[in-house]
Amino acid sequence: MFLLGTLVNGLLIIIGSLIGKLLNRIPEGMKVTVMYAIGLSVMVLGLQMGFKSENFIIVIISLVAGAVIGELLRLEDRLNDLGQWLERKIGSNGKGSISEGFVNATLIFVIGAMAILGALDSGIRGDHDVLYMKSFIDGFTALILTTTLGIGVIFSAIPVVLYEGLIALFATQIDRFVPQALMDQFIVEMTAAGGIMIFAIGLNLTGMVKIKVANLLPGIFVTGVIVTGVYIVNLFF
């Protein structure tokens, strides 16, 4: 079952969020410090991913073009609107808005190499080990985020399952159309571009700045276009 890893990932995010909601007696000062710790850890993870690029010009162009597209499409605003709609339907729990928890958790869980690599492994080889590992990390992160950002974190399981599920479904056929060398190059540059976004999320979690990270997401697709173009040019020249 090629969706098994994806479903486990979504389930552990839900479980982690529910446990985090039960831990409502954590002192406020501890929550703030824990959020700083998560933010700093996310920033370091982002830097590690960013340094993996083999052609950083591709990363820069992808992020700039992605930012322009994202601003035109108002992706951050649309994600916030969805979170606020959930908040109106369910109500705030008094510990951060549902919108804030939903948006931040979705970005953390969706952006990154593990989501794409894990889903590709699930679809191509039926190997769910990467997504299983990601599931445990996401579950623990969801627990911590819920204690600080509120129950909105639980709704991030929906886009995670959809995103990873679609990649896994596509991956069942991808090896028929995409050369392995092209896929390897895309994963390297996508990891680097995603790492910059992860770093920006870490900055947001620490409260240092407010970057509209969702508006950078089209950069992932731009990376694919550029890498494909470079690959084709190298084939003929």
Secondary structure, DSSP 8 states (H G I E B T S, - for coil): -TTHHHHHHHHHHHHHHHHHHH-TTS-HHHHHHHHHHHHHHHHHHHHHHHTT-S-HHHHHHHHHHHHHHHHHHTHHHHHHHHHHHHHHHH---SSS-HHHHHHHHHHHHHSSHHHHHHHHHHHHT---HHHHHHHHHHHHHHHHHHHHH-GGGGGGHHHHHHHHHHHHHHHHHHTTTS-HHHHHHHHHHHHHHHHHHHHHHHHHHHTS----GGGGTHHHHHHHHHHHHHHHHHHH-
